[in-house]
């Protein structure tokens, strides 16, 4: 069985698409499986694209799509998430907060990633590396500017959910390594409206390179932690 495989959730987003391209250039990954809310055609026999419903991802269908390739993936990167659109928007103050926008943020940024990891866990290598993209704005300790209620709260909830899962996984004799990663400010369709002239940002390809370097490094000692793309720890 071919075990050199990677999964990318959020494969048509700015970072996700860059990850797919970089993985296909990486000699050690013979199979790349991309999942996205939007349909996309596969242009390479090493690549499989599949769609999922972000409101209610079908666990059995996700696993069946992976099984179709006859692989046991060793790398999973969850690059889903959003700040605005689909009922969400960056609230600058409490007056703009609505229950509907908060629920939309929590569903996309906190609940969905946990369900995606849940779906693929049974088909991974025991020592697989799972990177879940979070954001530094989800750090309660680092919150100095306020605003963005839904995005901040949902990323904090994501961190708690994945930290809880990491504790559960650590009880197994052999378990995947799970990391929450702040990828750094990256110029994507989501972030571009909020980038100012003095904002430091990376292009998606650079961010993808950094994430893959992290994914292929020794992660066991970082299991369950919240880190920058360079592996340095972020306070919860």
N, C-alpha and C positions, 0 to 999 in steps of 0.2 A: 504493500500500500504506500502511495506517495504521501509523505508526511510534511513536505516542505510547502506549507500553505499559509495564507494570511486572509483574514476577514476584515473588511472595513465597513462599518455602518456609517451612513451619511456620505455615501460614495460620490454623490454629484455636487456636494457643497464645495466651497473654496478649498479648504484643507483636505477634505476627503478625496476630491478629484486629484489633487496633487499627490496624495499618498498612493492612490492607485497607479499613477504614472511612475512614481519612484519604485514601487514594489515590482512593477513589470520590468524595470531596468535592473533590479537586484537579482543577481544570478542564483542566489540560494532559494528564491521563492518560485517554485514551478507552477503554482496555482494561486490565483488571487480571486477572492469572492467579494463582490461589492453589493451592498444592500442600500437602497435609497427609497425615499418617498416618491421620487420622480422616475419614470421609466427611462432606460438608457440602453442603447445597443452595444453589445460586446463586439469589439473590433479585433479580438485576438483569441486564439484557442486556449490560451492560458488563463483567460479572464471570464468569469461568469457574473452577470448582473441580475439582480432580483429586486422587486419592489416589496414594500411592506406598508401596512396601514399604521401611521403613527398614533392614532387614537386607540387602536386595539390590535397590536401585532400578533399574528397567529403563530404561536410557539411551534406547533407541529410543522407548519409550512416552512418556517425558517430553518428548522433542523433538516427537513427533507431536502431543501435546496442545497444545504451543505453536503448532505449525504450523497447527493447526486454526483458529486465530483470524486467520491471515493477517497477522501483525504481526512487526515487528523490534524487540524490547524494548530500551529504553535504560536501564532501571533494574532491578536484581536485588537483593533483600535476602534473605539466608539467615538465618532466625530459628529454626532448629532447635536442639535441645540439651536436656539434662536433668541433674539432680543425683541424683534418686532414682527408684525404680520400675523395672520391667523388669530386675530383677537388680542395680540400682545403689543405693547408699546413701552418705551422707556419712561416711566413716571418720574418726573423731576421733584414732585412733592406729593404729600398725602392726598391732597385734593383731587389728584388725577387717578388715584388708585381705585380700581373696581374689582369686585369679586370675580367677574368673568375673566379679566386680564390675568389675575393671579392664578386662577385655575388653569388657564391656557399655558402659562409659563411653567407651572408645576408639572403638567402633563408632559410637555415637550422636554424640559430640561432635567427633571428629577425622576419621574416615573418611567418614561420610555427607555432611557439607558439601562435602568435596572432590569426591565423586562427583556431587553435585547441580550444582556449578559446571561440572564437566566436561561434564555432559549438555547444559547450556544454552548453553555458549560458542559453538557453531557457528551459533546462530540469533540472536545479539545484534548490535546495531549495533557497528561497530568502536570507537567511542568511548563505549560503554556504561559506566555506573558500577555496580560490584558491591560491596555492603556485606555482609560476613560477620560476624555477631555472635559475638564472643569474650567474654572476661571478664577483668577485671583480675587475678583469682586465677591466671590462666595465666601471669602475669609472674613469671619466676624471680627477677628483681631485687627485686620488691615483696613476696616471700613472707617475712613476718615472724612469722606465727602458726602455720604448719604445719597439719596436718589436711587433710581432704578430698583424700586422695591421688588417687583416680581422677579427680575433677573437675579438680583442678589439672593433673595430668599430661596428661589428654586435651586440655585447652584449650591447654597448651603445645605439644602435638603438632599441634593445629589451626593454631596460629600458624606453626609451622615449615612445614607443608604449604602453606599459603597464601602464605607468604613465598617459598617455592621456586617456586610457580606464578607469582607476580608477576614474578620474575626472568625466567622463561621467556617470559611475555607481553611483557615490555619489549623483547625481541629482535625483535619484529615492528615493521614500519614504522608500522602503526596497531593499537592494542590497547586493550581495555577497561581502565578504572582499577579496581584492586582494593584495598579497604581492609578491615582487621580493626578492628572497632569494639567497644569496651566501652560498652554502652548506658546504664550507670548502674544502680544498684539500683532495680528496678521491682517494684511489688506485683503479683504474678501468682500463679497456683495453685502454681507451683513454688517461689517465694520466700517466700510468706506464712508457712510454718511456721518460718522462720529470721529473721524480722524482729522486732526488739525495740522497745520503746517509744522508745528513743533513736536508732533507726536512721533516717537520712534516706533517703527513697525517693520515686520519682515514680509517678504513676498511668500505666497503659499508654498512654493517649491522649497524655499529655505526652511520653513517650518516643518514641512514633511521630512526633510533630511534630518532635522534635529530629533523629531519624534521617532524615526526609524533607528537612529543611533541609540536612543534611550531604550527602545524596544529590544534591541539586540545586545544590550549591556547586561551586567549582572544585577538582576532586580530583586533577588530573594531578600536581601537585607532591607529593601525599601517597601516590602509588601504591606499594603494597607495605608501607605502614607500619601500625603498631598504634596506634590513637588512641582517646581519649575521644570521647563523643558531640559534644563541642564542637570537635573537630579537634585538640586538644592531644595531643602525643605521649606514649605510655606506653613505658617502657623494657622491653625484652624480658626 
